[in-house]
Amino acid sequence: MTTGNIQLLSDTLAKAKAENRAALIAYLPAGFPTVDGGIAAIKAVFDGGADVVEVGLPHSDPVLDGPVIQTADDIALRGGVKIADVMRTVREAHEATGKPVLVMTYWNPIDRYGVERFTEELAAAGGAGCILPDLPVQESDVWRANADKHGLATVFVVAPSSKDERLATITAAGSGFVYAASLMGVTGTRESVGEQAADLVRRTRATSALPVCVGLGVSNATQAKEVAAFADGVIVGSAFVKRILDADGDETAGLAAVRELAAELAEGVRRVS
């Protein structure tokens, strides 16, 4: 049986903590702008200084995602991206870098594909686990049993609206880390990430020893620094996707742009005062 890389993920987050900084976690969808282009972009982001990458599984109804990621998902889906391409993206990104790669996906594609098949293939590809934003904890038993069997992390998302009791239920069921959505709403870049996120991290930490990583709204080094002061990890997605969209089909320019952004953000998460 192939075993996934949950341990690599845990070790990577622990290493960042030992260096007195937050981990930089980047998000990019598979198949965007093409399958090969997406793999190259992930390698560039790692090259720039990301510690972990989340590979998005493009979905036609991405409820958590704002317009930038929806645009990228549309491009990937129009290009005919399949789950096999997502697995290939994970495999090639992990093999090239030795770093932890997760998949972020809505539940429906996994349910259709088959939980056992999905977890087995993700582990075989060297994946570290899955972030499942819309899978309710109380309906996650089958997923978690298969993920545990294959050495994969199950990362749940908590939000500022989550009550303390609910946080405890979610964190007890999760593994790898907890994804704290910094604000209500969808992904995208924002002016401020703010106090709601700090409060959510504090409340989440009171329920669990898992690292708490903050996403939704972080797009530059200043914000990364702000979040790094109170979180174990800083998650950035839309800002990377936007750099590739802004390159307007010029792959070399797009790769240079995401590498540069990763380097700026990596510096930001290290400037913990």
N, C-alpha and C positions, 0 to 999 in steps of 0.2 A: 504494500500500500504506500502511495506517495504521501509525504507529509509536507504541509505548507510551512510558511515562514513566519508564524506568529512570534517565535522566539527572536528572530532577527528584528522584527518591529519593536518588541519590548526592549531589546538591547540598544537599539538605535535611539529610542526615546530616553532611556536611562543614561546613555552616553552624553546626550545633549544636556541633561540635568546635571551630570557630573561636571560639565564644562560651564555650569552656571549660566545657561542660556535656554531659550526656547528652541524647539525643533521647527524647521521650516518644512511644511507639507504643501506640495503643489498639486493642483488638480488640472487635468487635461482630458478631454473626451477621446476615446478611441475612434479611429477613422477620420480624424479631423487634422488637416484639410483632406488628407487621404490616409489610408492605413500606414503606408511607409512614412508619410510626412508626420503623422502622429507619433510614431515610434521615435523618429529623429528629434521631434520637439521634446519628448520626455527625456531623452538622453541629454539634450542641451540644457534642460532645466536642472537635471542632476549635476551636470558639468558646472553649471553656474553656482551650485551650492545647496540645492534642496536635499533634505535628509530622507524624505519619503515622498512618493508620488501616488496620488489616487487617479486611477484610470476610470473615466466615466463611461458607462455603458449607455450609448445614446438611446433615448426613449421618445416616443411621439407625444407623450403628455407629461413633461417633466415639471411636476407641481412645485418643487422647491426651487427651480431654476429661473433666473431672470432672463431678460431678452438676449444678453450676450451669449450665454451658454445655450439657450434655445436655438439661436442662429447657427452655432457650431454643430449642435445635434442635428439640425435640419440638413446641413451640408453632409454630415456623416451618413445619415439615413438615405439621402438622395444618392450618395455614392455606393449604397448597397451594403453597408457595414453589417456584419453578422457576429454572433457570439464567438464563433471561431476566431474572428479577427481581434476581438477583445482579448481572448486567451493568448493569441500570438503576440499582441502588444505587451501584455504582462510578461510573457516569457522572454521576449527579446530585450525589453527594458531591464529586467532583473539580471539576465545573463550578462548583459553588457556592463552593468554597473555594480552588481553584487548588493544592491540596495533594496529596501523593502518597497514593494509595489502592491497596492490594494485596488480593489474594484469598488466603485461607488455606483449603486444601481437601485432602481425601484424594484419592488417585489415581483410585479407581474411577469417580466421576462424570465426570471429564475423559475417561477412557478410553472410557466409554460415549458421551459427547457427541461425541467426535472431537477429537484434539489440535489439528489445524490450525484447525478451526472455533472452538474455545475460545480459542486464542491470538489469532486474528484479531479476534474479538469483544471480547476483553478490551482489546486495543490500541486498537480503535475507540472503546471506552468511556472511554479515557484512563487505563486501569489502568497501574500501575507494575511489576506483576509478580505472582508467585505464591509462596506458602510451601507447601511440599509435605512434610508431616511423615512420610509413609509411602512415599514414592517412593525406592527404593534408587538410589544414584548410578549403579551399574553398569547399571541399566535405564532410565536417563534420557536417552539420546541423542536419541530422537525428540522428546521434550519440549523439550530444550535447543536443538535445531536450530530448532524453530518459535519458541521464545521469543526466541532471538537475532535471528531474521529480523524479528520484530515489535517489537524494542526493549523486551523485558520482562525483569525480573530473575527469576532462579531462586534462591529462598532455601531452603537445606537446613537441617535441624535436627541439631545435635550434642548429645550427652548426656554426663554425667560418666563414663559407662561407656566412651565412645569412646576407643580407644587412639590414641596420637600419630600412628601411621602412617595409621590410618583417618581421623583429623581432616584430615590433609594431602590425602587423596584427596577428601574431601567439600568442603573449602574450595577446592580447585583447580577443582572442577566448578561451584561456585556463583557467584552474582553479586548485586550489590545490598548484601546484608549476610549475616552468618551468624546464625542463630537458635540461641542457646545455651540449652538447657533446663536450668534451674538445679538440678534434682534429678531423681532417678528417680521415675517415677510419672506422674500425670495432672494436668491443670490444676486450679487451685483456689487459695484464699487460704491462706497459712500464717503461723505465728508468725515464722519466721526463714527467710531465703533463703540466707544463710551462705557458709561457706568453700568448699564444693564448687563453687559458681558462680564465685567469684573464681579458683579453680584452673583451671576449665574455660576461662574467658576468657583466662587467661595462656597456657595450652597451645594454644588456638585461634589466638591472635595470633602465636604462634611459627611458624605454618604459612601465614599469609596477611595481606595488607594490607587485606582487607575489614573494615568495621566489624563489631564483635561486639555483638549486642543480646541481653539476657537476659530470658527470660520464664519463667512458671510460678511462682506463689507470691507475686508482688508485689501488694499490695492497698492500701497507704497511703503517705503522704508520707515517713514515716520509713524504710520499706523501699526506697522509690524513691531516697532519698538514699544509702542504704547501697550499693545496686547501682550508682548513678550514679558512685560513687567509683572503680569499676573497669571499668565497661562503657561502650560507645559509645551504647547505647540501652537503655531500660527498657520492657519490654512488659507491658501490663496488660490482662487480659481479664475474668476471672470477677468482679472487683470492680465493673466497669461493668455487667455483665449483672445482677448481684445488685441493684444500685441500681434497675434498671428492674423487676425482679421484685418488689422490696420496695414499689414504688409501687403495685402491685396494680391495674393498669389505669388509673391516673390519669396520663394522658400528660404533662400539664403538670408534675406533680410528678416524674415519671421523668426528663424532660428537664432540669429544674432540678438534679436529683440528679447526673446524669452530668456536667453542665457544671461543677458545684461540685467533684466528684471530680477532673475533669481539671485544674482550676485548682490544687487542692492538690498533685496529682502533678507538675504543671508547675513548681510552686515547689520541690518536693522534688528534682527532677532538676537544678535550678539551684543548690542549696545544696551544691555540691561543695567540700569543705574542702581 
